[in-house]
Amino acid sequence: MVQEKTAPPAEESPAAPGAGVPGASPRREPAVRAAAAAVGGLLLYLSFPPLGLWFLAPLGAALMIRAVHGTRPRRAAWLGLAGGLAFLAPGLHWVSPIGVDAWLGLTAIESLFYAAWAAGTALVVRLPLWPLWSSALWVAMEWARGAVPFGGFPWMRLAFSQGESALTPYAALGGAPLVSFAVVLCGALLALASLRIPALSGAPRPGPEGRRLARAVAPPVALALAVPAAAFAVPRPGDEGRTVTVGVVQGNVPGRGMGFLGDEPAVVLRNHTRKLHEMAQAVREGRMPRPDIVVLPENSTDIDPYRSALAHAEIDAAVKDIGVPVLVGAVVGIGEGNRATRSLVWDPVTGPGAYYDKQKLVPFGEFTPMKDLVLALFERAALVGKQSVAGTRDGDLKLGPVTVGAINCYEVAFDDVVLGTARTGASPLVVQTNNATYARTGLPPQQLAMSQLRAVEHNRAVVTSATTGISASVTPDGEVVWRTGELVADTAVLTVSVRTERTVATRVGAVPQWALILVGTVALAMVPVAPVLRRRGAADRRAEQNEQVEEGE
């Protein structure tokens, strides 16, 4: 006797283009999907500092995936764009001091990457195990955002919402890409669970139907909970028992926004040298411990100390007063009409010495892409002034008893820069930054969360020194143990852990990222092949059943 086979539930089978949203009429379905994508993007934004509700990130990803599941790629792209705009418009609002047009333009360009991800996801959800493929495509999308255009813009990667969360330990295993993958995988599994829940109008009653639903929903939910639980098993190096005493200076600036330097020259320089003199006086009076080294922020001098006798004398006097090596942040002239953003070691005896020049430059902030065209179209582009030249070496600098890893502001968002410096063995990492244009926006707390993730990723303490805040000290476990307010002058002398042992992430570098990108790419390539394979498999099964029937007769 041949038993009749029952079809699997619709949500269990590969998604068909145009599949509807349970509980939504065909007329309302586009609006429901758009609302889900937008709410998902908003939840992603809320997971980032300054609110930092990190646990909302998987829910946001789930809603965006649920919105595009069952749609055709073209419609999915529009839904992804809606989600990207809802996510990035508030998340990148800190760009608005430069201009509302700059903020909206950047948001629109970056949102296109989420449209591309959504179109790809609409295809790979037709495959078995699609939560893995959609999550891998997210990693590919974030990589692309960090590479193009003009050197990329990796701000607002999902990993950076997890500065101190249940998923943060994955940074020590596979870096920021693996953390982003884990966030989206949790969301994709929750989206899969939601697909197995019938419309509310047909909600099952207690009994066999309810038990079947529980059995269907439980596995993806359990897996979604297992992802953060498994993070506790990630191997992490332990303490090595070494420390260094670091002085941090935050001198503040006279102006705000684009005019943060004020009208009078050398004010920023004197703000920082004055605080350095105050630190030296506090040390002499016993109110502060004596530091081994001191770190000043990026742009702690607004005058080139190589070309200005005044700036040189001011810095040299302050460094001699504190009596230990100081890492000075300066913008210095190079050749004819160029400049470099420099981390400069200033010794109390020998003066300026070794230095690190910033490698990742801010487009339209430190250099002007397509310079002639942009200057012709936008008068504000002339504010960039001299064009910055990128450095070519890692940021390991011998500073007193340690070799610090210099990371300059914007660079903390770039995996390769931080990885290269961490691999030199430099410890601690020192992030010199100037956030004066964006004070009291979302940028300073977002940047601090990046430092937290980098600390765990590379088993390094991170010391951040900012002109206007947030200056901070982060342990290798990602905990912020000291931080300043914003738009205030402040100093501190901190005991900072010195670790040199590498994490798995430091050893393997970009391998996990490229593996995930490959997985997502292969999944896309399999989409047109999968139906053929399914049909062949079904035909083989029918032939086998027929053979069994014939043998039975």
C-alpha positions as CSV (number, residue, x, y, z in Angstrom):
1,M,0.0,0.0,0.0
2,V,1.4,3.4,-1.0
3,Q,0.9,6.1,1.6
4,E,0.0,9.6,0.3
5,K,2.7,12.2,1.2
6,T,1.6,15.4,2.8
7,A,3.1,18.7,1.7
8,P,5.2,20.5,4.2
9,P,3.9,23.8,5.6
10,A,4.4,26.8,3.3
11,E,6.9,28.5,5.6
12,E,9.1,25.4,5.7
13,S,9.5,25.2,2.0
14,P,11.7,27.6,-0.1
15,A,10.2,31.0,-0.3
16,A,8.3,31.7,-3.4
17,P,8.5,35.2,-4.9
18,G,5.4,37.2,-3.9
19,A,4.6,35.0,-0.9
20,G,2.4,37.0,1.4
21,V,2.7,38.2,5.0
22,P,0.5,36.1,7.3
23,G,-2.4,38.2,8.6
24,A,-2.1,41.0,6.0
25,S,-4.4,41.5,3.1
26,P,-2.9,41.7,-0.3
27,R,-3.7,45.4,-0.4
28,R,-2.0,46.1,2.9
29,E,0.9,43.8,2.5
30,P,3.4,46.3,0.9
31,A,2.7,48.8,3.7
32,V,3.1,46.1,6.3
33,R,6.4,45.1,4.8
34,A,7.7,48.6,4.5
35,A,6.7,49.3,8.1
36,A,8.5,46.2,9.3
37,A,11.7,47.2,7.4
38,A,11.6,50.7,8.8
39,V,10.9,49.6,12.4
40,G,13.7,47.1,12.0
41,G,16.1,49.8,10.9
42,L,15.0,52.0,13.9
43,L,15.6,49.2,16.3
44,L,19.1,48.8,14.9
45,Y,19.8,52.5,15.5
46,L,18.5,52.2,19.1
47,S,21.0,49.4,19.7
48,F,23.9,51.8,19.2
49,P,25.2,54.4,21.6
50,P,24.2,56.8,23.0
51,L,21.2,54.7,24.0
52,G,23.2,51.4,23.6
53,L,20.2,49.0,23.8
54,W,22.4,46.3,22.2
55,F,19.8,43.5,22.6
56,L,17.5,45.3,20.1
57,A,20.0,44.7,17.2
58,P,18.9,41.0,16.6
59,L,15.3,42.1,16.7
60,G,16.0,44.8,14.2
61,A,17.7,42.4,11.9
62,A,14.8,39.9,12.3
63,L,12.3,42.5,11.2
64,M,14.3,43.6,8.2
65,I,14.7,39.9,7.1
66,R,11.1,39.2,7.7
67,A,10.1,42.2,5.6
68,V,12.0,40.9,2.5
69,H,11.3,37.2,3.0
70,G,9.1,36.0,0.1
71,T,9.5,39.1,-2.0
72,R,11.1,39.5,-5.4
73,P,14.6,41.1,-5.4
74,R,13.4,44.4,-6.8
75,R,10.8,44.9,-4.1
76,A,13.2,43.7,-1.5
77,A,15.8,46.3,-2.6
78,W,13.2,49.0,-1.9
79,L,12.4,47.5,1.5
80,G,16.2,47.3,2.3
81,L,16.5,50.9,1.3
82,A,13.7,51.9,3.7
83,G,15.3,49.9,6.5
84,G,18.7,51.4,5.8
85,L,17.3,55.0,5.8
86,A,15.5,54.4,9.1
87,F,18.7,53.0,10.6
88,L,21.3,55.5,9.3
89,A,19.3,58.8,9.2
90,P,19.3,59.0,13.0
91,G,22.5,57.0,13.4
92,L,24.5,59.4,11.2
93,H,22.8,62.6,12.3
94,W,26.1,63.6,13.9
95,V,27.3,64.6,10.4
96,S,24.7,67.4,10.3
97,P,27.1,70.1,11.8
98,I,29.0,69.9,8.5
99,G,25.6,70.5,6.7
100,V,22.2,68.9,6.4
101,D,22.9,68.1,2.8
102,A,26.1,66.2,3.8
103,W,24.1,64.2,6.4
104,L,21.3,63.3,4.0
105,G,23.6,62.6,1.1
106,L,25.8,60.3,3.2
107,T,22.7,58.5,4.6
108,A,21.3,58.0,1.1
109,I,24.5,56.6,-0.3
110,E,25.2,54.2,2.5
111,S,21.5,53.0,2.5
112,L,22.1,51.7,-1.0
113,F,24.2,48.9,0.5
114,Y,21.3,47.8,2.6
115,A,19.1,47.7,-0.6
116,A,21.7,45.4,-2.2
117,W,21.8,43.2,0.9
118,A,18.0,42.9,0.9
119,A,17.9,42.0,-2.8
120,G,20.4,39.2,-2.2
121,T,18.6,38.0,0.9
122,A,15.3,37.8,-1.0
123,L,17.1,35.3,-3.2
124,V,19.0,33.2,-0.7
125,V,16.0,32.7,1.6
126,R,14.8,30.3,-1.2
127,L,17.6,27.9,-0.1
128,P,17.7,25.5,2.8
129,L,19.6,26.9,5.9
130,W,18.9,30.4,4.7
131,P,19.6,32.1,8.1
132,L,23.2,31.3,7.6
133,W,23.4,32.7,4.0
134,S,21.5,35.9,4.8
135,S,23.8,36.6,7.7
136,A,26.9,35.9,5.6
137,L,25.6,38.4,3.0
138,W,25.3,41.0,5.8
139,V,29.0,40.6,6.4
140,A,29.7,41.0,2.7
141,M,27.6,44.2,2.7
142,E,29.4,45.7,5.6
143,W,32.8,44.8,4.0
144,A,31.7,46.6,0.8
145,R,30.6,49.7,2.8
146,G,34.0,49.8,4.4
147,A,35.8,49.6,1.1
148,V,33.9,51.9,-1.3
149,P,33.5,54.7,-2.3
150,F,36.6,56.9,-1.5
151,G,38.1,54.3,0.8
152,G,34.8,53.3,2.5
153,F,32.8,54.3,5.5
154,P,32.5,51.4,8.0
155,W,30.7,53.4,10.7
156,M,27.5,51.9,12.1
157,R,28.5,48.3,11.5
158,L,26.4,46.0,13.7
159,A,29.4,44.8,15.6
160,F,29.9,48.4,16.9
161,S,26.6,48.2,18.7
162,Q,28.0,45.3,20.8
163,G,30.8,47.2,22.6
164,E,29.9,45.4,25.9
165,S,27.2,42.7,25.3
166,A,26.6,39.0,25.4
167,L,28.0,38.8,21.8
168,T,31.1,40.8,22.3
169,P,33.4,37.8,23.0
170,Y,33.0,36.7,19.4
171,A,35.3,39.6,18.5
172,A,38.2,37.7,20.1
173,L,37.5,34.8,17.7
174,G,36.7,36.4,14.4
175,G,36.8,40.1,14.9
176,A,34.1,42.6,14.1
177,P,32.8,40.7,11.1
178,L,32.0,37.6,13.2
179,V,30.2,39.8,15.8
180,S,28.0,41.3,13.0
181,F,27.4,37.8,11.7
182,A,26.3,36.6,15.1
183,V,23.9,39.5,15.5
184,V,22.2,38.9,12.2
185,L,22.2,35.2,12.6
186,C,20.2,35.6,15.9
187,G,17.8,37.9,14.0
188,A,17.5,35.5,11.1
189,L,16.7,32.6,13.4
190,L,14.0,34.7,15.1
191,A,12.6,35.6,11.6
192,L,12.5,31.9,10.8
193,A,10.6,31.2,14.0
194,S,8.1,33.9,13.1
195,L,7.5,32.3,9.7
196,R,6.3,29.2,11.5
197,I,3.7,31.0,13.5
198,P,0.3,31.1,11.8
199,A,-1.7,34.3,11.4
200,L,-3.3,35.5,14.6
201,S,-6.7,34.9,13.2
202,G,-6.0,31.2,13.0
203,A,-4.0,30.9,16.2
204,P,-4.0,27.2,17.3
205,R,-5.8,26.1,20.3
206,P,-4.2,23.9,23.1
207,G,-3.8,20.3,22.0
208,P,-2.0,18.5,19.1
209,E,-2.0,21.6,16.9
210,G,-0.3,23.7,19.7
211,R,2.2,21.0,20.3
212,R,3.1,20.9,16.6
213,L,3.6,24.7,16.6
214,A,5.8,24.5,19.7
215,R,7.9,21.8,18.0
216,A,8.2,23.9,14.9
217,V,9.1,27.2,16.7
218,A,11.3,25.8,19.4
219,P,14.4,24.8,17.3
220,P,15.1,28.3,15.7
221,V,14.4,30.1,19.0
222,A,16.7,27.7,20.9
223,L,19.4,28.3,18.3
224,A,18.9,32.0,18.5
225,L,19.5,31.8,22.3
226,A,22.4,29.4,21.8
227,V,24.4,31.9,19.7
228,P,25.1,34.4,22.6
229,A,25.4,31.5,25.0
230,A,28.2,29.9,22.9
231,A,30.1,33.2,23.1
232,F,31.1,32.3,26.7
233,A,33.2,29.4,25.2
234,V,35.3,31.7,23.1
235,P,39.0,31.4,24.2
236,R,40.3,34.6,25.8
237,P,43.9,35.3,26.9
238,G,44.4,36.1,30.6
239,D,46.1,38.9,32.5
240,E,49.9,39.0,32.2
241,G,50.5,41.0,35.4
242,R,52.1,44.0,33.7
243,T,50.8,47.6,33.9
244,V,51.8,51.1,32.8
245,T,50.8,54.4,34.3
246,V,49.3,56.7,31.6
247,G,48.5,60.4,31.9
248,V,45.6,61.5,29.7
249,V,44.9,65.2,28.9
250,Q,41.7,66.6,27.4
251,G,42.2,70.3,26.9
252,N,38.9,71.3,25.2
253,V,38.6,73.9,22.4
254,P,37.3,77.5,22.2
255,G,34.7,77.0,19.4
256,R,32.0,74.7,18.3
257,G,31.1,72.9,15.1
258,M,33.1,73.7,12.0
259,G,34.7,76.7,13.9
260,F,36.0,74.7,16.9
261,L,39.5,76.3,16.7
262,G,38.1,79.7,17.4
263,D,39.4,83.0,16.0
264,E,42.6,83.3,18.1
265,P,45.5,81.1,17.1
266,A,47.2,78.7,19.5
267,V,44.3,78.5,21.9
268,V,43.9,74.7,21.5
269,L,47.7,74.3,21.9
270,R,47.7,76.3,25.1
271,N,44.7,74.6,26.5
272,H,46.5,71.3,26.3
273,T,49.9,72.5,27.4
274,R,48.3,74.3,30.4
275,K,46.6,71.0,31.5
276,L,49.9,69.2,31.1
277,H,51.5,71.8,33.4
278,E,48.7,71.4,35.9
279,M,49.2,67.6,35.8
280,A,52.9,68.2,36.5
281,Q,52.1,70.4,39.5
282,A,49.6,67.9,40.8
283,V,52.3,65.2,40.6
284,R,54.8,67.4,42.5
285,E,52.2,68.1,45.2
286,G,51.3,64.4,45.5
287,R,47.7,64.9,44.3
288,M,48.4,62.6,41.3
289,P,50.7,59.6,40.8
290,R,53.6,60.2,38.5
291,P,52.8,58.8,35.0
292,D,55.2,56.8,32.9
293,I,53.8,58.3,29.8
294,V,51.3,61.0,28.8
295,V,48.9,61.0,25.8
296,L,47.5,64.2,24.3
297,P,44.6,64.1,21.7
298,E,44.6,64.4,17.9
299,N,45.0,68.1,17.0
300,S,46.2,68.9,20.5
301,T,48.2,71.6,18.8
302,D,46.6,73.7,16.2
303,I,50.0,75.0,15.0
304,D,52.7,72.9,13.3
305,P,55.5,72.4,15.9
306,Y,58.1,71.7,13.2
307,R,57.5,75.1,11.6
308,S,56.5,77.3,14.5
309,A,59.1,78.2,17.1
310,L,56.2,79.2,19.4
311,A,54.5,75.8,19.2
312,H,57.8,74.0,19.6
313,A,58.7,76.0,22.7
314,E,55.2,75.6,24.3
315,I,55.1,71.8,23.9
316,D,58.8,71.3,24.9
317,A,58.3,73.3,28.1
318,A,55.2,71.3,29.1
319,V,56.9,68.0,28.3
320,K,60.0,69.0,30.3
321,D,57.7,70.0,33.2
322,I,56.0,66.6,33.4
323,G,59.4,64.9,32.8
324,V,58.1,61.8,30.8
325,P,57.6,61.1,27.1
326,V,54.4,62.5,25.7
327,L,52.4,61.5,22.6
328,V,51.4,64.7,20.9
329,G,48.7,64.9,18.2
330,A,49.6,67.4,15.5
331,V,48.8,68.4,11.9
332,V,52.1,69.0,10.2
333,G,53.1,70.3,6.9
334,I,54.6,67.9,4.3
335,G,56.3,69.2,1.2
336,E,54.4,71.8,-0.8
337,G,50.8,72.2,0.1
338,N,50.3,68.8,1.8
339,R,49.9,67.8,5.4
340,A,49.8,64.8,7.7
341,T,47.8,64.0,10.8
342,R,50.6,62.8,13.1
343,S,51.1,61.1,16.5
344,L,54.5,62.4,17.6
345,V,56.6,61.1,20.4
346,W,58.0,64.1,22.3
347,D,60.8,63.3,24.8
348,P,61.6,65.6,27.7
349,V,65.4,65.4,26.8
350,T,65.6,64.9,23.1
351,G,62.4,66.6,21.9
352,P,60.3,65.4,19.0
353,G,61.3,62.0,17.6
354,A,59.5,59.0,16.2
355,Y,56.0,59.4,14.8
356,Y,53.0,57.7,13.2
357,D,51.0,59.3,10.3
358,K,47.4,58.5,10.0
359,Q,46.7,55.9,7.3
360,K,42.9,56.1,6.9
361,L,41.9,59.7,6.0
362,V,38.5,61.2,6.2
363,P,37.1,61.9,2.7
364,F,36.0,65.6,2.4
365,G,37.5,66.2,5.8
366,E,41.2,65.5,5.3
367,F,41.3,65.1,1.6
368,T,39.0,66.0,-1.3
369,P,38.2,63.2,-3.7
370,M,37.7,64.4,-7.3
371,K,39.1,67.7,-6.1
372,D,38.6,69.9,-9.1
373,L,35.0,68.8,-9.6
374,V,34.0,69.0,-6.0
375,L,35.6,72.4,-5.4
376,A,33.7,73.7,-8.4
377,L,30.4,72.4,-7.1
378,F,30.7,73.0,-3.3
379,E,32.3,76.1,-1.8
380,R,32.5,74.3,1.6
381,A,34.9,71.8,0.2
382,A,37.6,74.5,0.3
383,L,37.5,74.3,4.1
384,V,39.6,71.1,3.8
385,G,42.5,73.3,2.8
386,K,45.8,71.4,2.4
387,Q,45.4,67.8,1.3
388,S,46.4,65.2,3.8
389,V,48.9,62.5,2.8
390,A,48.3,59.0,4.2
391,G,50.9,57.2,6.3
392,T,52.3,53.9,5.2
393,R,53.4,52.1,8.4
394,D,51.8,50.6,11.5
395,G,51.3,52.7,14.6
396,D,53.8,51.0,17.0
397,L,55.7,53.7,18.8
398,K,58.2,53.3,21.6
399,L,57.0,55.6,24.4
400,G,58.9,55.4,27.7
401,P,58.7,51.8,29.1
402,V,56.2,50.5,26.6
403,T,55.5,50.4,22.9
404,V,52.1,51.9,22.4
405,G,49.8,51.2,19.3
406,A,48.8,54.6,17.9
407,I,45.4,54.6,16.3
408,N,44.2,58.0,15.0
409,C,40.5,58.8,15.4
410,Y,38.6,57.7,12.3
411,E,41.0,54.7,11.9
412,V,39.4,52.8,14.9
413,A,36.6,51.8,12.6
414,F,38.9,50.1,10.1
415,D,39.8,46.4,10.9
416,D,43.0,46.3,8.9
417,V,44.6,49.4,10.6
418,V,43.9,48.2,14.1
419,L,44.9,44.6,13.2
420,G,48.2,45.7,11.7
421,T,49.1,47.7,14.8
422,A,48.0,45.0,17.2
423,R,50.1,42.4,15.4
424,T,53.3,44.5,16.1
425,G,52.8,43.6,19.8
426,A,52.2,47.2,20.7
427,S,50.3,47.5,24.0
428,P,48.2,49.4,25.1
429,L,46.4,50.8,22.1
430,V,46.1,54.6,22.1
431,V,43.3,56.3,20.2
432,Q,44.0,60.0,19.8
433,T,40.9,61.7,18.5
434,N,39.4,65.1,17.8
435,N,35.6,65.1,17.9
436,A,35.2,68.8,18.5
437,T,33.1,69.4,15.4
438,Y,30.7,66.6,16.6
439,A,30.6,67.3,20.3
440,R,27.4,66.1,22.1
441,T,26.2,64.2,19.1
442,G,26.1,60.4,18.7
443,L,29.7,60.2,17.3
444,P,31.8,60.3,20.6
445,P,29.8,57.5,22.3
446,Q,29.7,55.5,19.1
447,Q,33.5,55.8,18.7
448,L,34.0,54.7,22.3
449,A,32.0,51.6,21.6
450,M,34.4,50.8,18.8
451,S,37.3,51.1,21.2
452,Q,35.5,48.6,23.5
453,L,35.1,46.1,20.7
454,R,38.8,46.5,19.6
455,A,40.0,45.9,23.2
456,V,38.3,42.5,23.2
457,E,39.2,41.7,19.6
458,H,42.9,42.1,20.2
459,N,43.3,41.6,24.0
460,R,44.6,45.1,24.5
461,A,43.7,47.9,26.9
462,V,42.7,51.0,24.9
463,V,43.3,54.5,26.1
464,T,41.4,57.3,24.3
465,S,42.4,60.9,24.5
466,A,40.0,63.4,22.9
467,T,40.1,67.2,22.6
468,T,36.5,67.6,23.8
469,G,35.6,64.1,24.9
470,I,35.0,61.3,25.3
471,S,38.4,60.4,26.7
472,A,38.4,57.0,28.3
473,S,40.2,54.0,29.6
474,V,39.0,50.5,28.4
475,T,40.2,47.2,29.8
476,P,41.1,44.3,27.5
477,D,37.7,42.8,28.5
478,G,35.9,45.9,27.0
479,E,34.9,47.5,30.3
480,V,35.1,51.3,30.5
481,V,36.7,52.1,33.8
482,W,37.2,55.8,33.4
483,R,35.7,58.4,31.1
484,T,35.4,62.2,30.8
485,G,32.4,64.3,30.1
486,E,32.2,66.3,26.9
487,L,33.2,70.0,26.3
488,V,35.3,70.1,29.5
489,A,39.0,70.2,30.3
490,D,40.1,67.2,32.3
491,T,43.2,65.1,33.2
492,A,43.8,61.8,34.8
493,V,46.6,59.4,35.6
494,L,45.5,55.8,35.1
495,T,46.9,52.4,35.7
496,V,46.5,50.5,32.4
497,S,47.0,46.8,31.7
498,V,49.8,45.8,29.3
499,R,49.1,42.6,27.4
500,T,50.9,41.2,24.4
501,E,49.3,37.8,23.9
502,R,47.3,37.5,20.7
503,T,43.7,36.4,20.4
504,V,42.6,34.0,17.7
505,A,41.2,37.1,15.9
506,T,44.6,38.8,15.9
507,R,46.2,35.6,14.6
508,V,43.8,34.8,11.8
509,G,43.0,38.4,10.8
510,A,40.5,38.8,7.9
511,V,40.2,35.0,7.3
512,P,36.7,34.7,9.0
513,Q,35.4,37.7,7.1
514,W,36.5,36.4,3.7
515,A,35.2,32.9,4.6
516,L,31.8,34.4,5.3
517,I,31.8,36.5,2.2
518,L,32.6,33.4,0.2
519,V,29.8,31.5,1.9
520,G,27.3,34.3,1.0
521,T,28.6,34.5,-2.6
522,V,28.3,30.8,-3.1
523,A,24.8,30.8,-1.7
524,L,23.8,33.5,-4.3
525,A,25.3,31.4,-7.0
526,M,23.3,28.4,-5.9
527,V,19.9,30.1,-6.1
528,P,19.3,29.4,-9.9
529,V,20.8,25.9,-9.4
530,A,18.7,24.9,-6.4
531,P,15.3,24.4,-8.2
532,V,17.0,22.1,-10.7
533,L,18.6,20.1,-7.9
534,R,15.3,19.9,-6.1
535,R,13.4,18.7,-9.2
536,R,16.1,16.0,-9.8
537,G,15.9,14.9,-6.2
538,A,12.1,14.7,-6.3
539,A,12.3,12.7,-9.6
540,D,14.8,10.3,-8.0
541,R,12.5,9.8,-5.0
542,R,9.5,9.1,-7.1
543,A,11.4,6.6,-9.2
544,E,12.6,4.9,-6.0
545,Q,9.1,4.8,-4.7
546,N,7.8,3.3,-8.0
547,E,10.5,0.6,-7.8
548,Q,9.5,-0.2,-4.3
549,V,5.9,-0.5,-5.4
550,E,6.8,-2.8,-8.3
551,E,8.9,-5.0,-6.1
552,G,6.0,-5.2,-3.6
553,E,3.6,-6.4,-6.4
